[in-house]
Amino acid sequence: MANFIILVILALIIWGLYRFFFVHKLPKVDFSFGRNDFKNLIKWVKSGNHTQVDQTINAFNSDDLTQALDCLALGLTEKGIKKYQDIAVNKALSSLILGVFYGHEAWKIRGRGQGITISEDTANQFMEMLNLSATSLEDLAQHSKYGAEVNARMIRVSMGLGDGLEVADSYFRKAIQLDKNHLWAYIHFSEVVQPKWYGTKEQVVDFYKNLPDNKLIQTIVRLKLSYDSISSDQNLLTLSGSMEDLEKDVRAFISELDASNVLFKETSIHKYIIYGYMFVLASHFNHTPMSEKYWKILENRLPLYPFGLT
């Protein structure tokens, strides 16, 4: 019965998003998010200009590195990445790109449905791709430049492989030990710690209460857990609060964020995750002016959370 209720809730959310996107004509996503240096990386990989690729990527901060890797992995083919890997001097980087590619391919195959709705054949293909991703990534877990990124991505890989919370937590601890402000480590762990995967509500609340003193991380995780609470019909932000309390709190929070203009001063490439959650939450509350505002800002820059691989 519980699974049926969850499926109904998910179906209603998907139907709501479908209606919106049908009207607004979902754009082809540009994972470069308008950055010419990201676009150039794809050209340089295709032409085998490994020196320019290495120099550009090694100059990135952790936020830019994550998005650049997603841009490369989603803009290249397996054949193209392997061809580049054959000539690359920096084998660690080429292995990282390939591992990210396989990770995305896995979730493209699986889709966004619950596990019980996935066929055995799809599940096998999903696991095969995740194992290929893990093989490419695991040897880089202690890499001086890429270690935090690798461990952050392994949280999601291990989640899909069914390794459980203890393994995911190990990757999370390693990632934040190497870079305490690695945003995507917190995003991925905020997913795996939820009851729909391997954690409990109590563990989600404890995780949320102990976020680092970093406004970007705090804002994005709060928005994500707010949306996930609505999707799962349980308040994941407090132990005792009701869903009515949560919705009241979320309404106030997104209104406060929107009014403060602080969002438009954010320089991180991951500001688009905030804009994405502002859009979907405003849409949930039928706040049309706000949802339209953030949809216009996003244009074709739709981040993996909350939109997935559309």
Secondary structure, 3 states (H helix, E strand, C coil): CHHHHHHHHHHHHHHHHHHHHHHHCCCCCCCCCCCHHHHHHHHHHHHCCHHHHHHHHHCCCHHHHHHHHHHHHHHCCHHHHHHHHHHCCCHHHHHHHHHHHHHHHHHHHHCCCCHHHCCHHHHHHHHHHHHHHHHHHHHHCCCCCCHHHHHHHHHHHHHHHCCCHHHHHHHHHHHHHHCCCCHHHHHHHHHHCCCCCCCCHHHHHHHHHCCCCCHHHHHHHHHHHHHHHHHHCCCCCCCCCCHHHHHHHHHHHHHHHHHHCHHHHCCCCCHHHHHHHHHHHHHHCCCHHHHHHHHHHHCCCCCHHHHCCC
